[in-house]
């Protein structure tokens, strides 16, 4: 079996280098989609990679001049 498709909040936080509190915040604001299985909350590896990609893309776009 290769890599896991679903990551725990703790594993997702470790991959992002942030706290589980911050991951919970991203999940609560729906910035990071989550899957609930019973009482446990998981983040898909693909959703995590998409979040990282979108964040990097947003930072690389030129900022528009504020008037």
VEXTIBA-65041 format. One record per residue: residue number from 1; x, y, z of N, C-alpha, C, O in turn; residue in one letter. Coordinates in nm, 2 decimals. Example, Ala and Ser with C-alpha at 12.3 -4.5 7.8 and 13.67 -1.06 7.14 Angstrom:
<pts>
{i = 1&n_x = 1.32&n_y = -0.57&n_z = 0.78&ca_x = 1.23&ca_y = -0.45&ca_z = 0.78&c_x = 1.32&c_y = -0.33&c_z = 0.78&o_x = 1.42&o_y = -0.33&o_z = 0.85&aa = A};
{i = 2&n_x = 1.28&n_y = -0.22&n_z = 0.71&ca_x = 1.37&ca_y = -0.11&ca_z = 0.71&c_x = 1.29&c_y = 0.00&c_z = 0.79&o_x = 1.34&o_y = 0.11&o_z = 0.80&aa = S};
</pts>
This chain:
<pts>
{i = 1&n_x = 0.08&n_y = -0.12&n_z = 0.00&ca_x = 0.00&ca_y = 0.00&ca_z = 0.00&c_x = 0.09&c_y = 0.12&c_z = 0.00&o_x = 0.18&o_y = 0.12&o_z = 0.08&aa = X};
{i = 2&n_x = 0.07&n_y = 0.22&n_z = -0.07&ca_x = 0.15&ca_y = 0.34&ca_z = -0.07&c_x = 0.12&c_y = 0.44&c_z = 0.04&o_x = 0.10&o_y = 0.40&o_z = 0.15&aa = X};
{i = 3&n_x = 0.12&n_y = 0.56&n_z = 0.00&ca_x = 0.09&ca_y = 0.67&ca_z = 0.10&c_x = -0.05&c_y = 0.66&c_z = 0.14&o_x = -0.14&o_y = 0.62&o_z = 0.06&aa = X};
{i = 4&n_x = -0.08&n_y = 0.71&n_z = 0.26&ca_x = -0.22&ca_y = 0.72&ca_z = 0.30&c_x = -0.29&c_y = 0.83&c_z = 0.23&o_x = -0.24&o_y = 0.93&o_z = 0.20&aa = X};
{i = 5&n_x = -0.42&n_y = 0.80&n_z = 0.20&ca_x = -0.50&ca_y = 0.90&ca_z = 0.13&c_x = -0.56&c_y = 1.00&c_z = 0.23&o_x = -0.57&o_y = 1.12&o_z = 0.19&aa = X};
{i = 6&n_x = -0.58&n_y = 0.96&n_z = 0.35&ca_x = -0.64&ca_y = 1.05&ca_z = 0.45&c_x = -0.53&c_y = 1.07&c_z = 0.57&o_x = -0.47&o_y = 0.97&o_z = 0.61&aa = X};
{i = 7&n_x = -0.52&n_y = 1.19&n_z = 0.61&ca_x = -0.43&ca_y = 1.22&ca_z = 0.72&c_x = -0.50&c_y = 1.27&c_z = 0.84&o_x = -0.60&o_y = 1.34&o_z = 0.82&aa = X};
{i = 8&n_x = -0.46&n_y = 1.24&n_z = 0.95&ca_x = -0.52&ca_y = 1.29&ca_z = 1.08&c_x = -0.48&c_y = 1.44&c_z = 1.08&o_x = -0.40&o_y = 1.49&o_z = 1.01&aa = X};
{i = 9&n_x = -0.55&n_y = 1.51&n_z = 1.17&ca_x = -0.53&ca_y = 1.66&ca_z = 1.19&c_x = -0.38&c_y = 1.68&c_z = 1.24&o_x = -0.32&o_y = 1.77&o_z = 1.20&aa = X};
{i = 10&n_x = -0.34&n_y = 1.59&n_z = 1.32&ca_x = -0.20&ca_y = 1.60&ca_z = 1.37&c_x = -0.10&c_y = 1.58&c_z = 1.26&o_x = 0.00&o_y = 1.65&o_z = 1.25&aa = X};
{i = 11&n_x = -0.12&n_y = 1.48&n_z = 1.17&ca_x = -0.03&ca_y = 1.45&ca_z = 1.06&c_x = -0.04&c_y = 1.57&c_z = 0.96&o_x = 0.07&o_y = 1.61&o_z = 0.90&aa = X};
{i = 12&n_x = -0.16&n_y = 1.62&n_z = 0.93&ca_x = -0.17&ca_y = 1.74&ca_z = 0.84&c_x = -0.10&c_y = 1.86&c_z = 0.90&o_x = -0.03&o_y = 1.93&o_z = 0.82&aa = X};
{i = 13&n_x = -0.11&n_y = 1.88&n_z = 1.03&ca_x = -0.04&ca_y = 1.99&ca_z = 1.09&c_x = 0.11&c_y = 1.98&c_z = 1.08&o_x = 0.19&o_y = 2.07&o_z = 1.05&aa = X};
{i = 14&n_x = 0.16&n_y = 1.85&n_z = 1.10&ca_x = 0.30&ca_y = 1.83&ca_z = 1.09&c_x = 0.35&c_y = 1.85&c_z = 0.94&o_x = 0.46&o_y = 1.91&o_z = 0.92&aa = X};
{i = 15&n_x = 0.27&n_y = 1.81&n_z = 0.84&ca_x = 0.31&ca_y = 1.84&ca_z = 0.70&c_x = 0.32&c_y = 1.99&c_z = 0.67&o_x = 0.41&o_y = 2.03&o_z = 0.60&aa = X};
{i = 16&n_x = 0.23&n_y = 2.06&n_z = 0.73&ca_x = 0.23&ca_y = 2.21&ca_z = 0.71&c_x = 0.32&c_y = 2.28&c_z = 0.80&o_x = 0.36&o_y = 2.40&o_z = 0.77&aa = X};
{i = 17&n_x = 0.37&n_y = 2.22&n_z = 0.90&ca_x = 0.46&ca_y = 2.28&ca_z = 1.00&c_x = 0.39&c_y = 2.38&c_z = 1.09&o_x = 0.44&o_y = 2.49&o_z = 1.13&aa = X};
{i = 18&n_x = 0.26&n_y = 2.35&n_z = 1.12&ca_x = 0.18&ca_y = 2.44&ca_z = 1.20&c_x = 0.12&c_y = 2.36&c_z = 1.31&o_x = 0.14&o_y = 2.24&o_z = 1.32&aa = X};
{i = 19&n_x = 0.04&n_y = 2.42&n_z = 1.40&ca_x = -0.02&ca_y = 2.35&ca_z = 1.51&c_x = -0.15&c_y = 2.29&c_z = 1.47&o_x = -0.21&o_y = 2.33&o_z = 1.36&aa = X};
{i = 20&n_x = -0.20&n_y = 2.20&n_z = 1.55&ca_x = -0.33&ca_y = 2.14&ca_z = 1.51&c_x = -0.44&c_y = 2.24&c_z = 1.53&o_x = -0.54&o_y = 2.23&o_z = 1.47&aa = X};
{i = 21&n_x = -0.42&n_y = 2.34&n_z = 1.62&ca_x = -0.51&ca_y = 2.45&ca_z = 1.64&c_x = -0.53&c_y = 2.52&c_z = 1.51&o_x = -0.64&o_y = 2.56&o_z = 1.47&aa = X};
{i = 22&n_x = -0.42&n_y = 2.55&n_z = 1.44&ca_x = -0.43&ca_y = 2.62&ca_z = 1.31&c_x = -0.50&c_y = 2.54&c_z = 1.20&o_x = -0.58&o_y = 2.59&o_z = 1.12&aa = X};
{i = 23&n_x = -0.47&n_y = 2.41&n_z = 1.20&ca_x = -0.54&ca_y = 2.32&ca_z = 1.11&c_x = -0.69&c_y = 2.32&c_z = 1.14&o_x = -0.77&o_y = 2.32&o_z = 1.05&aa = X};
{i = 24&n_x = -0.73&n_y = 2.31&n_z = 1.27&ca_x = -0.87&ca_y = 2.32&ca_z = 1.31&c_x = -0.93&c_y = 2.45&c_z = 1.26&o_x = -1.05&o_y = 2.44&o_z = 1.21&aa = X};
{i = 25&n_x = -0.86&n_y = 2.56&n_z = 1.26&ca_x = -0.91&ca_y = 2.68&ca_z = 1.21&c_x = -0.94&c_y = 2.68&c_z = 1.06&o_x = -1.04&o_y = 2.73&o_z = 1.01&aa = X};
{i = 26&n_x = -0.84&n_y = 2.62&n_z = 0.99&ca_x = -0.86&ca_y = 2.61&ca_z = 0.84&c_x = -0.98&c_y = 2.52&c_z = 0.81&o_x = -1.05&o_y = 2.55&o_z = 0.71&aa = X};
{i = 27&n_x = -1.00&n_y = 2.42&n_z = 0.89&ca_x = -1.11&ca_y = 2.33&ca_z = 0.86&c_x = -1.24&c_y = 2.40&c_z = 0.90&o_x = -1.34&o_y = 2.39&o_z = 0.82&aa = X};
{i = 28&n_x = -1.24&n_y = 2.48&n_z = 1.01&ca_x = -1.36&ca_y = 2.55&ca_z = 1.05&c_x = -1.41&c_y = 2.65&c_z = 0.95&o_x = -1.53&o_y = 2.68&o_z = 0.93&aa = X};
{i = 29&n_x = -1.31&n_y = 2.72&n_z = 0.88&ca_x = -1.34&ca_y = 2.82&ca_z = 0.79&c_x = -1.36&c_y = 2.76&c_z = 0.65&o_x = -1.38&o_y = 2.84&o_z = 0.55&aa = X};
{i = 30&n_x = -1.35&n_y = 2.63&n_z = 0.64&ca_x = -1.36&ca_y = 2.56&ca_z = 0.51&c_x = -1.25&c_y = 2.59&c_z = 0.41&o_x = -1.27&o_y = 2.57&o_z = 0.29&aa = X};
{i = 31&n_x = -1.14&n_y = 2.65&n_z = 0.46&ca_x = -1.02&ca_y = 2.67&ca_z = 0.37&c_x = -0.96&c_y = 2.54&c_z = 0.34&o_x = -0.89&o_y = 2.52&o_z = 0.24&aa = X};
{i = 32&n_x = -0.97&n_y = 2.44&n_z = 0.43&ca_x = -0.92&ca_y = 2.31&ca_z = 0.41&c_x = -1.03&c_y = 2.21&c_z = 0.43&o_x = -1.07&o_y = 2.19&o_z = 0.54&aa = X};
{i = 33&n_x = -1.07&n_y = 2.14&n_z = 0.32&ca_x = -1.18&ca_y = 2.04&ca_z = 0.34&c_x = -1.14&c_y = 1.93&c_z = 0.42&o_x = -1.02&o_y = 1.88&o_z = 0.42&aa = X};
{i = 34&n_x = -1.23&n_y = 1.88&n_z = 0.50&ca_x = -1.21&ca_y = 1.76&ca_z = 0.59&c_x = -1.32&c_y = 1.66&c_z = 0.57&o_x = -1.43&o_y = 1.68&o_z = 0.52&aa = X};
{i = 35&n_x = -1.28&n_y = 1.54&n_z = 0.61&ca_x = -1.37&ca_y = 1.42&ca_z = 0.61&c_x = -1.39&c_y = 1.37&c_z = 0.75&o_x = -1.29&o_y = 1.35&o_z = 0.82&aa = X};
{i = 36&n_x = -1.51&n_y = 1.35&n_z = 0.79&ca_x = -1.54&ca_y = 1.30&ca_z = 0.92&c_x = -1.58&c_y = 1.15&c_z = 0.91&o_x = -1.67&o_y = 1.12&o_z = 0.83&aa = X};
{i = 37&n_x = -1.51&n_y = 1.07&n_z = 0.99&ca_x = -1.54&ca_y = 0.93&ca_z = 0.99&c_x = -1.56&c_y = 0.90&c_z = 1.14&o_x = -1.47&o_y = 0.89&o_z = 1.22&aa = X};
{i = 38&n_x = -1.69&n_y = 0.88&n_z = 1.17&ca_x = -1.72&ca_y = 0.87&ca_z = 1.32&c_x = -1.69&c_y = 0.99&c_z = 1.39&o_x = -1.73&o_y = 1.10&o_z = 1.35&aa = X};
{i = 39&n_x = -1.61&n_y = 0.98&n_z = 1.49&ca_x = -1.57&ca_y = 1.10&ca_z = 1.57&c_x = -1.44&c_y = 1.16&c_z = 1.52&o_x = -1.40&o_y = 1.27&o_z = 1.56&aa = X};
{i = 40&n_x = -1.37&n_y = 1.09&n_z = 1.43&ca_x = -1.24&ca_y = 1.14&ca_z = 1.39&c_x = -1.25&c_y = 1.23&c_z = 1.26&o_x = -1.34&o_y = 1.21&o_z = 1.18&aa = X};
{i = 41&n_x = -1.16&n_y = 1.32&n_z = 1.25&ca_x = -1.16&ca_y = 1.42&ca_z = 1.14&c_x = -1.03&c_y = 1.40&c_z = 1.07&o_x = -0.92&o_y = 1.39&o_z = 1.12&aa = X};
{i = 42&n_x = -1.04&n_y = 1.38&n_z = 0.93&ca_x = -0.92&ca_y = 1.36&ca_z = 0.85&c_x = -0.92&c_y = 1.47&c_z = 0.74&o_x = -1.02&o_y = 1.52&o_z = 0.70&aa = X};
{i = 43&n_x = -0.80&n_y = 1.49&n_z = 0.69&ca_x = -0.78&ca_y = 1.58&ca_z = 0.57&c_x = -0.72&c_y = 1.49&c_z = 0.46&o_x = -0.62&o_y = 1.41&o_z = 0.49&aa = X};
{i = 44&n_x = -0.77&n_y = 1.50&n_z = 0.34&ca_x = -0.72&ca_y = 1.42&ca_z = 0.24&c_x = -0.59&c_y = 1.47&c_z = 0.19&o_x = -0.56&o_y = 1.60&o_z = 0.20&aa = X};
{i = 45&n_x = -0.50&n_y = 1.39&n_z = 0.15&ca_x = -0.37&ca_y = 1.43&ca_z = 0.11&c_x = -0.38&c_y = 1.53&c_z = -0.01&o_x = -0.31&o_y = 1.62&o_z = -0.02&aa = X};
{i = 46&n_x = -0.47&n_y = 1.49&n_z = -0.10&ca_x = -0.50&ca_y = 1.58&ca_z = -0.22&c_x = -0.55&c_y = 1.72&c_z = -0.18&o_x = -0.50&o_y = 1.82&o_z = -0.24&aa = X};
{i = 47&n_x = -0.64&n_y = 1.73&n_z = -0.08&ca_x = -0.69&ca_y = 1.86&ca_z = -0.04&c_x = -0.57&c_y = 1.94&c_z = 0.02&o_x = -0.57&o_y = 2.06&o_z = 0.01&aa = X};
{i = 48&n_x = -0.49&n_y = 1.87&n_z = 0.10&ca_x = -0.37&ca_y = 1.94&ca_z = 0.16&c_x = -0.28&c_y = 1.99&c_z = 0.05&o_x = -0.23&o_y = 2.10&o_z = 0.06&aa = X};
{i = 49&n_x = -0.25&n_y = 1.91&n_z = -0.05&ca_x = -0.16&ca_y = 1.95&ca_z = -0.16&c_x = -0.22&c_y = 2.07&c_z = -0.24&o_x = -0.15&o_y = 2.16&o_z = -0.28&aa = X};
{i = 50&n_x = -0.36&n_y = 2.06&n_z = -0.26&ca_x = -0.43&ca_y = 2.17&ca_z = -0.33&c_x = -0.42&c_y = 2.30&c_z = -0.25&o_x = -0.40&o_y = 2.41&o_z = -0.30&aa = X};
{i = 51&n_x = -0.44&n_y = 2.29&n_z = -0.12&ca_x = -0.43&ca_y = 2.41&ca_z = -0.03&c_x = -0.29&c_y = 2.47&c_z = -0.04&o_x = -0.28&o_y = 2.59&o_z = -0.05&aa = X};
{i = 52&n_x = -0.19&n_y = 2.39&n_z = -0.03&ca_x = -0.05&ca_y = 2.44&ca_z = -0.04&c_x = -0.03&c_y = 2.51&c_z = -0.18&o_x = 0.03&o_y = 2.61&o_z = -0.18&aa = X};
{i = 53&n_x = -0.07&n_y = 2.44&n_z = -0.28&ca_x = -0.06&ca_y = 2.49&ca_z = -0.42&c_x = -0.13&c_y = 2.63&c_z = -0.43&o_x = -0.07&o_y = 2.72&o_z = -0.49&aa = X};
{i = 54&n_x = -0.25&n_y = 2.64&n_z = -0.38&ca_x = -0.33&ca_y = 2.76&ca_z = -0.39&c_x = -0.26&c_y = 2.87&c_z = -0.31&o_x = -0.26&o_y = 2.99&o_z = -0.35&aa = X};
{i = 55&n_x = -0.21&n_y = 2.84&n_z = -0.20&ca_x = -0.14&ca_y = 2.94&ca_z = -0.11&c_x = -0.01&c_y = 2.99&c_z = -0.18&o_x = 0.01&o_y = 3.11&o_z = -0.18&aa = X};
{i = 56&n_x = 0.06&n_y = 2.90&n_z = -0.24&ca_x = 0.18&ca_y = 2.94&ca_z = -0.31&c_x = 0.15&c_y = 3.03&c_z = -0.43&o_x = 0.22&o_y = 3.13&o_z = -0.46&aa = X};
{i = 57&n_x = 0.04&n_y = 2.99&n_z = -0.50&ca_x = 0.00&ca_y = 3.07&ca_z = -0.62&c_x = -0.04&c_y = 3.21&c_z = -0.58&o_x = -0.01&o_y = 3.30&o_z = -0.65&aa = X};
{i = 58&n_x = -0.12&n_y = 3.21&n_z = -0.47&ca_x = -0.17&ca_y = 3.34&ca_z = -0.43&c_x = -0.06&c_y = 3.44&c_z = -0.39&o_x = -0.06&o_y = 3.56&o_z = -0.41&aa = X};
{i = 59&n_x = 0.05&n_y = 3.38&n_z = -0.33&ca_x = 0.16&ca_y = 3.46&ca_z = -0.29&c_x = 0.25&c_y = 3.51&c_z = -0.40&o_x = 0.31&o_y = 3.61&o_z = -0.39&aa = X};
{i = 60&n_x = 0.24&n_y = 3.43&n_z = -0.51&ca_x = 0.33&ca_y = 3.46&ca_z = -0.62&c_x = 0.27&c_y = 3.56&c_z = -0.72&o_x = 0.33&o_y = 3.62&o_z = -0.80&aa = X};
{i = 61&n_x = 0.13&n_y = 3.58&n_z = -0.71&ca_x = 0.07&ca_y = 3.68&ca_z = -0.80&c_x = 0.10&c_y = 3.82&c_z = -0.75&o_x = 0.11&o_y = 3.85&o_z = -0.63&aa = X};
{i = 62&n_x = 0.12&n_y = 3.91&n_z = -0.85&ca_x = 0.15&ca_y = 4.04&ca_z = -0.81&c_x = 0.03&c_y = 4.11&c_z = -0.74&o_x = -0.08&o_y = 4.09&o_z = -0.78&aa = X};
{i = 63&n_x = 0.07&n_y = 4.18&n_z = -0.64&ca_x = -0.04&ca_y = 4.25&ca_z = -0.56&c_x = -0.09&c_y = 4.37&c_z = -0.64&o_x = 0.00&o_y = 4.45&o_z = -0.70&aa = X};
{i = 64&n_x = -0.22&n_y = 4.40&n_z = -0.64&ca_x = -0.27&ca_y = 4.51&ca_z = -0.71&c_x = -0.25&c_y = 4.63&c_z = -0.63&o_x = -0.26&o_y = 4.63&o_z = -0.50&aa = X};
{i = 65&n_x = -0.22&n_y = 4.74&n_z = -0.69&ca_x = -0.20&ca_y = 4.87&ca_z = -0.62&c_x = -0.33&c_y = 4.91&c_z = -0.55&o_x = -0.44&o_y = 4.91&o_z = -0.60&aa = X};
{i = 66&n_x = -0.31&n_y = 4.95&n_z = -0.42&ca_x = -0.43&ca_y = 4.99&ca_z = -0.35&c_x = -0.44&c_y = 5.14&c_z = -0.36&o_x = -0.35&o_y = 5.21&o_z = -0.34&aa = X};
{i = 67&n_x = -0.56&n_y = 5.19&n_z = -0.39&ca_x = -0.59&ca_y = 5.33&ca_z = -0.41&c_x = -0.62&c_y = 5.40&c_z = -0.28&o_x = -0.65&o_y = 5.52&o_z = -0.27&aa = X};
</pts>
